[in-house]
Amino acid sequence: MNSAPSFFRALGDDTRWRIVRLVVDRALCVCELADILGMPQSSVSSHVQIIRKAGLLESERCGKWTYFRIHRKHLPLLTHLIETLPSDPNHKTDLKKAKARLKDRESSCCPGPIKLSTP
């Protein structure tokens, strides 16, 4: 974590909180996140960069895709926050979309991560 303000800035936006919750236990690329969230890739990429600059993400480059997942050292804290804070009304829908998107990963443009595929 770079600093407390950057940490809380990364988590202090609804979209970034949704992204954090999605990549807490799976690695996703920006195009997958954009599909799940129903947002333009450029917007999702901007949000991901704020989370990344706060030091919350680890990444893996596979060809032209970069996959992101919460950095392992932050998992205990973020898991605690997720369990403690009120549930996000979008989270169940996001999880359903993520599950469907990952099921189609083999036939999509995204090859999937290798290193970050295991928790």
Protein Blocks (a to p, Z undefined) as FASTA:
>chain_A
ZZfklmmmmmmpfklmmmmmmmmmpccdfklmmmmnopafklmmmmmmmmmmnopaccdd
ehjbccddddfklmmmmmmmmmmmccdfklmmmmmmmmmmmmmmmmmmbnbifklmpZZ
